Amino acid sequence: MAAALRLSDLREQIDIHAIADSMYGLIGELYPICRSITGDGFRTTLKGIQAHIPLTIHEVPSGTPALDWTVPKEWNIRDAYVKNSKGERVIDFRQSNLHVLNYSVPVQQTMTLAELKPHLFSLPEYPDWIPYRTSYYKETWGFCLSHNQLMALPEDDYQVCIDSSLEAGSLTYAECFIQGQSDDEILISCHACHPSLCNDNLSGLALATFMAKALATVSTRYSYRFLFIPGTIGSITWLARNEGSLGRIKHGLVITCVGDPGNTTYKRSRRGEAEIDRAAENVLKNSGTEYEIVDFSPYGYDERQYCSPGFNLPVGGFMRSQYGRFPQYHTSADNLELVQPRYLADSFAKFLAIFDVLENNRTYLNLNPKGEPQLGRRGLYGSSGGASHRELNQMAILWVLNLSDGDHDLLAISERSGMPFEAIQYAAERLADGGLLKEVISR
């Protein structure tokens, strides 16, 4: 019987650029859908994901308590517009679903420009872009439009229509679970609630989808749980419903904004020195590309819920340009031109490398710690430096032997030696095969 494919083998065999093209294709397919934190747009998005991976879909009724929150009413929208006195649509939901303030209550009335303006939102600093705005927990209505559109509106009587519903329904979220050799889990979470925004929302969703598809083909040490949730209320609801099993989560990542040209950014977990933090920093340090590591703050995406003090899960944030720090953020310019397959490919490769580190990080004990063992007669005398991770590197062997005292894991040895994790891992595997190391099982 053939040995099961390992994650390290998968990294060498897959065509990441072909996967990135498929990710970009999924983004293009889902881009037109008007999503929100509840409703049919979210469900339609999950159906698109289900074409690639199996999902378990959960419906949580409106009014359900979720920690200090309550699951809100369900919102759906069919059409929305502002017409001038000639009957022309001067603001049209059919042209862009960003034109409507997300979660707007129904409205049907005629008003003057002065009466309409308090309900209009634009970006004077980017006059051609439509902003993305929401009002999830305050019942109101509004329209978003380019500042140039706003300035061009003449005095007139305007017919305003928002054909929406806000009523009892449910909050939807989905999970894809991949069983590993252990019941210990790696949690991957992405929000799937934004409308036509590609980098902030769809890029993370696409990466999670195709990462789950890839991981399902290999044998893994950890189990993997992928969450597709509405932002904030989704993670809070999931935490409330799964509080008793959170001890299984050993590592986690929140992913978003992974398709733009910015440098990769990693946001540490609240713990700061969790294994996921160390693994991500190790991968980025050895990636050969520019990157940024930022400390945890209680602002951002759902990592702030997973890392709230009552849970304090080891969950970091993985992105390229950080939220709020690229001009296209939450605007119509976050489109299919901003996100590109080559950036998706780079993010996918780094994401996979982080998992590879977590899968292979071990702590060993040197079984021959007094002096250096004779490596030559064991076939372990490798090159003197600079070897690839699939070649035996003598310096990696020496570092592993010296620091395998039961207290240093392979990540720590990589950090201390300055050598890539792959070289350290391969040296440890060969030393263990040669009877010189014994794995220390964590308590």
RONUMI-900520 format. One record per residue (C-alpha): residue in three letters; x, y, z. Coordinates in nm, 2 decimals, decimal comma, m for minus. Example, Ala and Ser with C-alpha at 12.3 -4.5 7.8 and 13.67 -1.06 7.14 Angstrom:
// RONUMI-900520
SETI    aa     east    north       up
SETI   ALA     1,23    m0,45     0,78
SETI   SER     1,37    m0,11     0,71
//
This chain:
// RONUMI-900520
SETI    aa     east    north       up
SETI   MET     0,00     0,00     0,00
SETI   ALA     0,14     0,34    m0,10
SETI   ALA     0,23     0,58     0,18
SETI   ALA    m0,01     0,87     0,22
SETI   LEU     0,09     1,20     0,07
SETI   ARG     0,23     1,44     0,32
SETI   LEU     0,18     1,82     0,32
SETI   SER     0,55     1,87     0,24
SETI   ASP     0,51     1,65    m0,07
SETI   LEU     0,20     1,84    m0,17
SETI   ARG     0,39     2,17    m0,16
SETI   GLU     0,63     2,03    m0,42
SETI   GLN     0,37     1,87    m0,65
SETI   ILE     0,09     2,12    m0,68
SETI   ASP     0,06     2,38    m0,95
SETI   ILE     0,00     2,69    m0,73
SETI   HIS    m0,05     2,92    m1,03
SETI   ALA    m0,32     2,70    m1,17
SETI   ILE    m0,48     2,70    m0,82
SETI   ALA    m0,45     3,08    m0,81
SETI   ASP    m0,63     3,10    m1,15
SETI   SER    m0,91     2,89    m1,01
SETI   MET    m0,93     3,11    m0,70
SETI   TYR    m0,95     3,42    m0,92
SETI   GLY    m1,23     3,25    m1,12
SETI   LEU    m1,43     3,18    m0,80
SETI   ILE    m1,38     3,55    m0,69
SETI   GLY    m1,52     3,66    m1,03
SETI   GLU    m1,82     3,42    m1,00
SETI   LEU    m1,91     3,55    m0,65
SETI   TYR    m1,83     3,92    m0,71
SETI   PRO    m2,18     4,02    m0,83
SETI   ILE    m2,37     3,88    m0,53
SETI   CYS    m2,51     4,12    m0,27
SETI   ARG    m2,39     3,96     0,06
SETI   SER    m2,47     4,07     0,41
SETI   ILE    m2,44     3,93     0,76
SETI   THR    m2,76     3,74     0,70
SETI   GLY    m2,98     3,66     0,40
SETI   ASP    m3,00     3,48     0,07
SETI   GLY    m2,69     3,65    m0,07
SETI   PHE    m2,48     3,48     0,20
SETI   ARG    m2,65     3,15     0,12
SETI   THR    m2,59     3,18    m0,25
SETI   THR    m2,22     3,25    m0,18
SETI   LEU    m2,20     2,92     0,02
SETI   LYS    m2,35     2,74    m0,27
SETI   GLY    m2,07     2,86    m0,49
SETI   ILE    m1,82     2,73    m0,24
SETI   GLN    m2,00     2,40    m0,22
SETI   ALA    m1,91     2,34    m0,58
SETI   HIS    m1,55     2,29    m0,46
SETI   ILE    m1,56     2,16    m0,11
SETI   PRO    m1,82     1,99     0,12
SETI   LEU    m1,98     2,23     0,38
SETI   THR    m2,19     2,18     0,68
SETI   ILE    m2,43     2,47     0,69
SETI   HIS    m2,58     2,60     1,01
SETI   GLU    m2,89     2,83     1,05
SETI   VAL    m2,93     3,01     1,38
SETI   PRO    m3,27     3,17     1,43
SETI   SER    m3,31     3,55     1,48
SETI   GLY    m3,33     3,64     1,84
SETI   THR    m3,10     3,36     1,96
SETI   PRO    m2,86     3,48     2,24
SETI   ALA    m2,50     3,47     2,15
SETI   LEU    m2,27     3,57     2,44
SETI   ASP    m2,36     3,93     2,49
SETI   TRP    m2,52     3,96     2,15
SETI   THR    m2,84     3,85     1,99
SETI   VAL    m2,87     3,71     1,64
SETI   PRO    m3,03     3,99     1,43
SETI   LYS    m3,32     3,99     1,20
SETI   GLU    m3,25     3,86     0,85
SETI   TRP    m3,21     4,11     0,57
SETI   ASN    m3,28     4,06     0,20
SETI   ILE    m3,29     4,30    m0,09
SETI   ARG    m3,45     4,28    m0,44
SETI   ASP    m3,40     4,62    m0,58
SETI   ALA    m3,32     4,98    m0,49
SETI   TYR    m3,30     5,31    m0,68
SETI   VAL    m3,33     5,69    m0,67
SETI   LYS    m3,52     5,83    m0,97
SETI   ASN    m3,54     6,19    m1,08
SETI   SER    m3,86     6,36    m1,19
SETI   LYS    m3,80     6,23    m1,54
SETI   GLY    m3,81     5,87    m1,41
SETI   GLU    m3,44     5,81    m1,47
SETI   ARG    m3,24     5,61    m1,22
SETI   VAL    m2,97     5,84    m1,10
SETI   ILE    m2,86     5,58    m0,83
SETI   ASP    m2,92     5,22    m0,93
SETI   PHE    m2,86     4,91    m0,71
SETI   ARG    m2,86     4,70    m1,04
SETI   GLN    m2,54     4,88    m1,15
SETI   SER    m2,36     4,82    m0,82
SETI   ASN    m2,48     4,66    m0,50
SETI   LEU    m2,26     4,90    m0,30
SETI   HIS    m2,51     5,18    m0,39
SETI   VAL    m2,73     5,07    m0,10
SETI   LEU    m2,64     5,12     0,26
SETI   ASN    m2,62     4,75     0,36
SETI   TYR    m2,91     4,65     0,59
SETI   SER    m3,13     4,94     0,48
SETI   VAL    m3,49     4,91     0,59
SETI   PRO    m3,76     4,93     0,32
SETI   VAL    m3,85     5,28     0,19
SETI   GLN    m4,08     5,41    m0,08
SETI   GLN    m4,13     5,79    m0,09
SETI   THR    m4,07     6,11    m0,28
SETI   MET    m3,85     6,38    m0,14
SETI   THR    m3,64     6,69    m0,23
SETI   LEU    m3,27     6,68    m0,27
SETI   ALA    m3,23     6,85     0,07
SETI   GLU    m3,43     6,58     0,23
SETI   LEU    m3,24     6,31     0,05
SETI   LYS    m2,89     6,43     0,12
SETI   PRO    m2,87     6,32     0,48
SETI   HIS    m2,91     5,96     0,35
SETI   LEU    m2,63     5,98     0,09
SETI   PHE    m2,27     5,88     0,15
SETI   SER    m1,97     5,96    m0,07
SETI   LEU    m1,59     5,99    m0,06
SETI   PRO    m1,47     6,34    m0,15
SETI   GLU    m1,11     6,23    m0,14
SETI   TYR    m1,18     5,96    m0,41
SETI   PRO    m1,46     6,12    m0,61
SETI   ASP    m1,50     5,84    m0,86
SETI   TRP    m1,54     5,56    m0,61
SETI   ILE    m1,85     5,43    m0,43
SETI   PRO    m1,80     5,37    m0,06
SETI   TYR    m1,92     5,06     0,12
SETI   ARG    m2,13     5,14     0,43
SETI   THR    m2,35     4,94     0,66
SETI   SER    m2,61     4,98     0,94
SETI   TYR    m2,65     4,64     1,08
SETI   TYR    m2,78     4,72     1,43
SETI   LYS    m2,95     5,06     1,38
SETI   GLU    m3,26     5,05     1,16
SETI   THR    m3,22     5,32     0,90
SETI   TRP    m3,16     5,35     0,52
SETI   GLY    m2,93     5,52     0,28
SETI   PHE    m2,75     5,52    m0,05
SETI   CYS    m2,38     5,53    m0,14
SETI   LEU    m2,26     5,70    m0,46
SETI   SER    m1,95     5,85    m0,60
SETI   HIS    m1,88     6,21    m0,49
SETI   ASN    m1,90     6,32    m0,85
SETI   GLN    m2,25     6,17    m0,88
SETI   LEU    m2,35     6,35    m0,56
SETI   MET    m2,22     6,68    m0,68
SETI   ALA    m2,40     6,64    m1,01
SETI   LEU    m2,75     6,59    m0,86
SETI   PRO    m2,97     6,89    m0,93
SETI   GLU    m3,25     7,03    m0,72
SETI   ASP    m3,54     6,81    m0,80
SETI   ASP    m3,81     6,58    m0,65
SETI   TYR    m3,66     6,23    m0,62
SETI   GLN    m3,85     5,90    m0,60
SETI   VAL    m3,67     5,68    m0,35
SETI   CYS    m3,72     5,30    m0,34
SETI   ILE    m3,55     5,03    m0,14
SETI   ASP    m3,72     4,70    m0,19
SETI   SER    m3,58     4,51     0,10
SETI   SER    m3,70     4,31     0,40
SETI   LEU    m3,58     4,30     0,76
SETI   GLU    m3,77     4,03     0,95
SETI   ALA    m3,73     3,72     1,16
SETI   GLY    m3,52     3,46     0,98
SETI   SER    m3,17     3,32     1,06
SETI   LEU    m2,80     3,38     1,06
SETI   THR    m2,62     3,14     0,83
SETI   TYR    m2,26     3,01     0,86
SETI   ALA    m2,07     2,71     0,72
SETI   GLU    m1,79     2,48     0,82
SETI   CYS    m1,56     2,25     0,63
SETI   PHE    m1,40     1,99     0,86
SETI   ILE    m1,10     1,78     0,76
SETI   GLN    m1,02     1,50     1,00
SETI   GLY    m0,65     1,45     1,07
SETI   GLN    m0,46     1,19     1,27
SETI   SER    m0,53     1,39     1,58
SETI   ASP    m0,84     1,56     1,71
SETI   ASP    m0,64     1,87     1,78
SETI   GLU    m0,75     2,14     1,53
SETI   ILE    m0,62     2,42     1,33
SETI   LEU    m0,89     2,68     1,28
SETI   ILE    m0,91     2,89     0,96
SETI   SER    m1,18     3,16     0,96
SETI   CYS    m1,29     3,40     0,69
SETI   HIS    m1,58     3,64     0,67
SETI   ALA    m1,81     3,60     0,37
SETI   CYS    m2,05     3,88     0,44
SETI   HIS    m1,93     4,18     0,22
SETI   PRO    m2,10     4,25    m0,11
SETI   SER    m1,89     4,33    m0,42
SETI   LEU    m1,55     4,37    m0,26
SETI   CYS    m1,28     4,14    m0,39
SETI   ASN    m0,97     4,18    m0,16
SETI   ASP    m1,16     4,24     0,16
SETI   ASN    m1,38     3,94     0,17
SETI   LEU    m1,36     3,73    m0,15
SETI   SER    m0,99     3,68    m0,16
SETI   GLY    m0,98     3,52     0,18
SETI   LEU    m1,29     3,32     0,10
SETI   ALA    m1,13     3,18    m0,22
SETI   LEU    m0,80     3,10    m0,04
SETI   ALA    m0,98     2,91     0,23
SETI   THR    m1,19     2,72    m0,02
SETI   PHE    m0,89     2,60    m0,23
SETI   MET    m0,67     2,54     0,08
SETI   ALA    m0,94     2,31     0,22
SETI   LYS    m0,96     2,14    m0,12
SETI   ALA    m0,58     2,08    m0,12
SETI   LEU    m0,56     1,96     0,24
SETI   ALA    m0,83     1,71     0,18
SETI   THR    m0,59     1,52    m0,05
SETI   VAL    m0,32     1,46     0,21
SETI   SER    m0,26     1,29     0,54
SETI   THR    m0,23     1,56     0,81
SETI   ARG    m0,13     1,55     1,18
SETI   TYR    m0,39     1,81     1,27
SETI   SER    m0,76     1,83     1,19
SETI   TYR    m0,86     2,14     1,00
SETI   ARG    m1,18     2,34     1,06
SETI   PHE    m1,26     2,61     0,80
SETI   LEU    m1,53     2,86     0,90
SETI   PHE    m1,72     3,08     0,65
SETI   ILE    m1,90     3,33     0,87
SETI   PRO    m2,05     3,68     0,88
SETI   GLY    m1,81     3,92     1,04
SETI   THR    m1,82     3,97     1,42
SETI   ILE    m2,17     3,83     1,49
SETI   GLY    m2,07     3,51     1,30
SETI   SER    m1,76     3,44     1,51
SETI   ILE    m1,94     3,54     1,83
SETI   THR    m2,23     3,30     1,75
SETI   TRP    m1,98     3,02     1,66
SETI   LEU    m1,79     3,07     1,98
SETI   ALA    m2,11     3,07     2,18
SETI   ARG    m2,23     2,74     2,02
SETI   ASN    m1,89     2,57     2,05
SETI   GLU    m1,75     2,69     2,38
SETI   GLY    m1,72     2,34     2,53
SETI   SER    m1,49     2,22     2,25
SETI   LEU    m1,26     2,51     2,21
SETI   GLY    m0,98     2,33     2,38
SETI   ARG    m0,92     2,13     2,06
SETI   ILE    m0,80     2,45     1,88
SETI   LYS    m0,42     2,45     1,90
SETI   HIS    m0,36     2,71     1,62
SETI   GLY    m0,57     2,94     1,41
SETI   LEU    m0,57     3,20     1,14
SETI   VAL    m0,81     3,47     1,03
SETI   ILE    m0,76     3,54     0,66
SETI   THR    m0,86     3,84     0,45
SETI   CYS    m0,71     4,08     0,20
SETI   VAL    m0,48     3,82     0,04
SETI   GLY    m0,51     3,92    m0,33
SETI   ASP    m0,37     4,27    m0,35
SETI   PRO    m0,01     4,38    m0,44
SETI   GLY     0,09     4,48    m0,09
SETI   ASN     0,35     4,29     0,12
SETI   THR     0,23     4,01     0,34
SETI   THR     0,13     4,11     0,69
SETI   TYR     0,09     3,89     0,99
SETI   LYS    m0,09     4,00     1,30
SETI   ARG     0,01     3,82     1,61
SETI   SER    m0,24     3,65     1,84
SETI   ARG    m0,32     3,81     2,18
SETI   ARG    m0,07     3,56     2,33
SETI   GLY     0,21     3,71     2,11
SETI   GLU     0,44     3,41     2,12
SETI   ALA     0,20     3,13     2,04
SETI   GLU     0,33     2,86     1,81
SETI   ILE     0,12     3,00     1,52
SETI   ASP     0,29     3,34     1,57
SETI   ARG     0,63     3,18     1,56
SETI   ALA     0,55     2,96     1,26
SETI   ALA     0,41     3,26     1,05
SETI   GLU     0,71     3,48     1,14
SETI   ASN     0,95     3,19     1,05
SETI   VAL     0,79     3,14     0,71
SETI   LEU     0,78     3,51     0,62
SETI   LYS     1,14     3,56     0,74
SETI   ASN     1,26     3,28     0,50
SETI   SER     1,02     3,37     0,21
SETI   GLY     1,27     3,61     0,04
SETI   THR     1,00     3,88     0,01
SETI   GLU     0,92     4,19     0,21
SETI   TYR     0,68     4,14     0,50
SETI   GLU     0,54     4,30     0,81
SETI   ILE     0,47     4,16     1,16
SETI   VAL     0,23     4,36     1,37
SETI   ASP     0,13     4,31     1,73
SETI   PHE    m0,22     4,21     1,84
SETI   SER    m0,47     4,49     1,89
SETI   PRO    m0,84     4,45     1,98
SETI   TYR    m0,94     4,60     1,64
SETI   GLY    m0,97     4,44     1,30
SETI   TYR    m1,15     4,12     1,20
SETI   ASP    m1,27     3,81     1,39
SETI   GLU    m0,93     3,75     1,55
SETI   ARG    m1,04     4,00     1,82
SETI   GLN    m1,33     3,77     1,91
SETI   TYR    m1,12     3,45     1,91
SETI   CYS    m0,86     3,64     2,12
SETI   SER    m1,10     3,80     2,36
SETI   PRO    m0,97     3,74     2,72
SETI   GLY    m1,23     3,48     2,81
SETI   PHE    m1,12     3,26     2,52
SETI   ASN    m0,76     3,38     2,44
SETI   LEU    m0,73     3,13     2,15
SETI   PRO    m0,40     3,12     1,96
SETI   VAL    m0,54     3,28     1,65
SETI   GLY    m0,34     3,53     1,43
SETI   GLY    m0,43     3,73     1,13
SETI   PHE    m0,29     3,67     0,78
SETI   MET    m0,33     3,93     0,51
SETI   ARG    m0,13     4,13     0,25
SETI   SER    m0,22     4,50     0,28
SETI   GLN    m0,37     4,55     0,63
SETI   TYR    m0,74     4,65     0,66
SETI   GLY    m0,79     5,02     0,64
SETI   ARG    m0,44     5,09     0,51
SETI   PHE    m0,50     5,06     0,13
SETI   PRO    m0,70     5,33    m0,04
SETI   GLN    m0,94     5,09    m0,22
SETI   TYR    m1,05     4,94     0,12
SETI   HIS    m1,43     4,94     0,15
SETI   THR    m1,49     5,10    m0,18
SETI   SER    m1,59     5,01    m0,54
SETI   ALA    m1,22     5,02    m0,63
SETI   ASP    m1,17     4,69    m0,44
SETI   ASN    m1,25     4,51    m0,76
SETI   LEU    m1,13     4,24    m1,00
SETI   GLU    m0,84     4,47    m1,11
SETI   LEU    m0,70     4,51    m0,76
SETI   VAL    m0,69     4,14    m0,69
SETI   GLN    m0,47     3,94    m0,92
SETI   PRO    m0,38     3,57    m0,95
SETI   ARG    m0,01     3,62    m0,89
SETI   TYR    m0,07     3,77    m0,55
SETI   LEU    m0,32     3,50    m0,47
SETI   ALA    m0,06     3,24    m0,56
SETI   ASP     0,20     3,40    m0,33
SETI   SER    m0,05     3,41    m0,04
SETI   PHE    m0,15     3,05    m0,10
SETI   ALA     0,21     2,93    m0,10
SETI   LYS     0,29     3,11     0,23
SETI   PHE    m0,03     2,99     0,39
SETI   LEU     0,05     2,64     0,30
SETI   ALA     0,41     2,68     0,42
SETI   ILE     0,28     2,79     0,76
SETI   PHE     0,07     2,48     0,79
SETI   ASP     0,37     2,27     0,69
SETI   VAL     0,57     2,41     0,97
SETI   LEU     0,29     2,34     1,22
SETI   GLU     0,25     1,99     1,09
SETI   ASN     0,62     1,91     1,13
SETI   ASN     0,72     2,10     1,44
SETI   ARG     0,84     1,86     1,70
SETI   THR     1,05     1,85     2,02
SETI   TYR     1,33     1,59     2,04
SETI   LEU     1,57     1,46     2,30
SETI   ASN     1,93     1,38     2,19
SETI   LEU     1,99     1,02     2,29
SETI   ASN     2,37     1,06     2,27
SETI   PRO     2,42     1,41     2,43
SETI   LYS     2,78     1,37     2,55
SETI   GLY     2,99     1,50     2,27
SETI   GLU     2,90     1,48     1,91
SETI   PRO     2,81     1,13     1,79
SETI   GLN     3,01     0,99     1,50
SETI   LEU     2,79     1,08     1,20
SETI   GLY     3,00     0,93     0,92
SETI   ARG     2,94     0,57     1,02
SETI   ARG     2,56     0,64     1,03
SETI   GLY     2,56     0,79     0,69
SETI   LEU     2,47     1,13     0,83
SETI   TYR     2,77     1,33     0,74
SETI   GLY     2,62     1,59     0,50
SETI   SER     2,74     1,89     0,32
SETI   SER     2,90     2,18     0,51
SETI   GLY     2,64     2,44     0,44
SETI   GLY     2,40     2,60     0,19
SETI   ALA     2,21     2,28     0,11
SETI   SER     1,85     2,27     0,01
SETI   HIS     1,60     2,13     0,27
SETI   ARG     1,59     1,79     0,08
SETI   GLU     1,97     1,76     0,12
SETI   LEU     2,14     1,68     0,45
SETI   ASN     2,30     1,99     0,59
SETI   GLN     2,58     1,93     0,84
SETI   MET     2,52     2,26     1,02
SETI   ALA     2,15     2,18     1,06
SETI   ILE     2,25     1,84     1,20
SETI   LEU     2,48     2,00     1,45
SETI   TRP     2,23     2,26     1,56
SETI   VAL     1,96     1,99     1,60
SETI   LEU     2,19     1,77     1,81
SETI   ASN     2,30     2,05     2,03
SETI   LEU     1,95     2,20     2,11
SETI   SER     1,75     1,88     2,12
SETI   ASP     1,74     1,88     2,50
SETI   GLY     1,36     1,83     2,54
SETI   ASP     1,30     2,20     2,58
SETI   HIS     1,36     2,34     2,23
SETI   ASP     1,12     2,25     1,95
SETI   LEU     1,24     2,26     1,58
SETI   LEU     1,10     2,61     1,54
SETI   ALA     1,32     2,73     1,83
SETI   ILE     1,62     2,56     1,67
SETI   SER     1,54     2,73     1,33
SETI   GLU     1,51     3,06     1,51
SETI   ARG     1,83     3,02     1,71
SETI   SER     2,03     2,89     1,41
SETI   GLY     1,89     3,13     1,15
SETI   MET     1,85     2,83     0,92
SETI   PRO     1,52     2,76     0,73
SETI   PHE     1,28     2,53     0,92
SETI   GLU     1,28     2,28     0,63
SETI   ALA     1,65     2,22     0,67
SETI   ILE     1,62     2,18     1,05
SETI   GLN     1,32     1,95     1,01
SETI   TYR     1,49     1,72     0,75
SETI   ALA     1,80     1,69     0,97
SETI   ALA     1,58     1,60     1,27
SETI   GLU     1,40     1,33     1,07
SETI   ARG     1,73     1,18     0,95
SETI   LEU     1,87     1,18     1,30
SETI   ALA     1,56     1,02     1,44
SETI   ASP     1,58     0,75     1,18
SETI   GLY     1,94     0,70     1,28
SETI   GLY     1,84     0,64     1,64
SETI   LEU     2,00     0,95     1,77
SETI   LEU     1,68     1,15     1,86
SETI   LYS     1,36     1,06     2,04
SETI   GLU     1,05     1,27     2,00
SETI   VAL     0,93     1,42     2,33
SETI   ILE     0,55     1,40     2,35
SETI   SER     0,41     1,72     2,48
SETI   ARG     0,23     1,71     2,81
//
